[in-house]
Amino acid sequence: MAAPVVKGADIETPSPLIPKSATSTSKLIELAQTIAKETEKLDQYIKDCGLPQPSFEVDAPLNFPKLPEDVKKSREEVVRATKELGDLVAGPTDSVRWMAWDHNNSLSLHAIYHYKLAQLIPLDTSTSFATLAPLTGLSELNLRRFLRHAMTNRIFCEPSPGLVAHTAASRVLATDAAMNDWLGFCVEDMWPAASQTISALKQNPEADDMKQTGFCKANYTTDVEPMFATFGNDPLRAKRMGGAMKSLMGGEGYEVGYLVEGYDWASLDAKSATVVDIGGSHGHVALALAERFKNLKFVVQDLPKTIDSAPAIEGEMEERIQLQAHDFFTPQPVKGADVYIFRWILHNHSDKYAAKILTSLIPALKHGSRILINDYCLPDPGKELESIGEERVLRTMDLVMLTLLNAQERSEADFANLFGKVDKGFKFIGSRKPAGCRMSIVEAAWEGEDFGGEKKNEAEAKATL
Ligand SMILES: C[S@@+](CC[C@H](N)C(=O)[O-])C[C@H]1O[C@@H](n2cnc3c(N)ncnc32)[C@H](O)[C@@H]1O
């Protein structure tokens, strides 16, 4: 059969003699062009708004400015493409070689945290290694090697030989207490836990018990107590973890507003629905929802210690928000509520315990009750998420949950399986991630018998007596 005649002069016929790379734009150039194009947009925005230029200098802004959606996309593209281009030109061997000893970043950061170097070095001038060393108890040699290593990450600088001064990154640690807590939690709690995790897994491969984690190994508390109890006995570490969480959750994408605006509360409001926030701490989620939806009623449940320390709910809210001590591993006392919320709860638990928490709900559920989980939801592998390194953040958090609690982050399929395993009465509905939010809203409905068939069971029991 004759080859079809192709009309039109501009149809390219690739020559088998010219390699494809010589005729088309290479990946490297494509990435470089993306970086140039998107950086121009960012730069223009910064100039148009009269914002200070990003810099590593000590007086530079400590955060990149908040951006409108389109410019935010440009920033995300610059970060993504820069990383990809950097990795490509480094090559796989060098990439892996240097990645494998990244824990040395944690070492110099640990020295900075432990010896309070950010707090000791003056913000407005430099000081010498020789002056600083006696204030720390470190030899000058060791002080210098820690600081010079950190300087390769742009944390501190050496304006002239033998002198050390702040950069913008070290100023963050000197001036932002929550960020300093984050550093301490990472280098003194998470890092030792991570380093003991394989050892913990070898001992307890099922990895579903909070008392058998890398954290427990690192703290000599295996089979004794979980991390939360260890922190409960150590107020300074507990406070530091609180500060670290404040620093993390204070970032963009964690605001309660996403839950308030990201679900159809309006139809629940129309029928004056009851919402139970399980593990709801002092009720900040209920307060935000109650503020926006005037007919919703709430029960906020938490452990007695947390409920006892909660500030009183006052004014109009007092009638609509009730605080209640309840352990979520025991049967749910609020029967027939319309919605049961778990926010930042299930990711603290392995499937074994998450299943127990959900099972404890069943005796309270009426047909149609909704269960809302507000947690991270792991994406499909390799699926690009909307913001910078988002998948990496979520997968790192998943590892952190393993190291600290033998818990896990879950994908939509993991959540669906979990509900399926607990009881066929749960109908898994799905998950949604509001734009800009880092957390997802995962939803299931109870389609089994009211109160787990408790009434029928009681009736049957009476009938057989
Ligand atoms: C990570 S915090 C989440 C708080 C809140 N839901 C939020 O979104 O900010 C976990 C909460 O679960 C509570 N908690 C832990 N174990 C519990 C239990 N067995 N029963 C009830 N609440 C518990 C803790 O006291 C804490 O307030």
The ligand as a Tripos MOL2 file, in Angstrom:
@<TRIPOS>MOLECULE
LIG
   27    29     1     0     0
SMALL
NO_CHARGES

@<TRIPOS>ATOM
      1 C1         -3.9940   17.0310   67.6560 C.3       1 LIG1
      2 S1         -5.1710   17.5370   68.8330 S.3       1 LIG1
      3 C2         -6.4900   18.0650   67.7830 C.3       1 LIG1
      4 C3         -7.3620   19.0890   68.4170 C.3       1 LIG1
      5 C4         -8.4800   19.6450   67.5510 C.3       1 LIG1
      6 N1         -9.3300   18.6030   67.0120 N.3       1 LIG1
      7 C5         -7.9300   20.5240   66.4360 C.2       1 LIG1
      8 O1         -8.2880   20.3100   65.2910 O.co2     1 LIG1
      9 O2         -7.1600   21.4360   66.7210 O.co2     1 LIG1
     10 C6         -5.7470   16.0030   69.4750 C.3       1 LIG1
     11 C7         -6.7710   16.1420   70.5670 C.3       1 LIG1
     12 O3         -7.2490   14.8520   70.9150 O.3       1 LIG1
     13 C8         -7.4030   14.8020   72.3120 C.3       1 LIG1
     14 N2         -7.3770   13.3950   72.7400 N.ar      1 LIG1
     15 C9         -6.3300   12.5580   72.8020 C.ar      1 LIG1
     16 N3         -6.7200   11.3460   73.2290 N.ar      1 LIG1
     17 C10        -8.0460   11.4150   73.4450 C.ar      1 LIG1
     18 C11        -9.0270   10.4690   73.8740 C.ar      1 LIG1
     19 N4         -8.6920    9.2180   74.1650 N.pl3     1 LIG1
     20 N5        -10.3030   10.8940   73.9460 N.ar      1 LIG1
     21 C12       -10.6510   12.1580   73.6340 C.ar      1 LIG1
     22 N6         -9.7690   13.1010   73.2150 N.ar      1 LIG1
     23 C13        -8.4790   12.7270   73.1270 C.ar      1 LIG1
     24 C14        -6.2380   15.6100   72.8150 C.3       1 LIG1
     25 O4         -6.4390   16.0310   74.1540 O.3       1 LIG1
     26 C15        -6.2120   16.7590   71.8310 C.3       1 LIG1
     27 O5         -7.0130   17.8260   72.2200 O.3       1 LIG1
@<TRIPOS>BOND
     1     1     2 1
     2     2     3 1
     3     2    10 1
     4     3     4 1
     5     4     5 1
     6     5     6 1
     7     5     7 1
     8     7     8 2
     9     7     9 1
    10    10    11 1
    11    11    12 1
    12    11    26 1
    13    12    13 1
    14    13    14 1
    15    13    24 1
    16    14    15 ar
    17    14    23 ar
    18    15    16 ar
    19    16    17 ar
    20    17    18 ar
    21    17    23 ar
    22    18    19 1
    23    18    20 ar
    24    20    21 ar
    25    21    22 ar
    26    22    23 ar
    27    24    25 1
    28    24    26 1
    29    26    27 1
@<TRIPOS>SUBSTRUCTURE
     1 LIG1         1 GROUP 0 **** ****
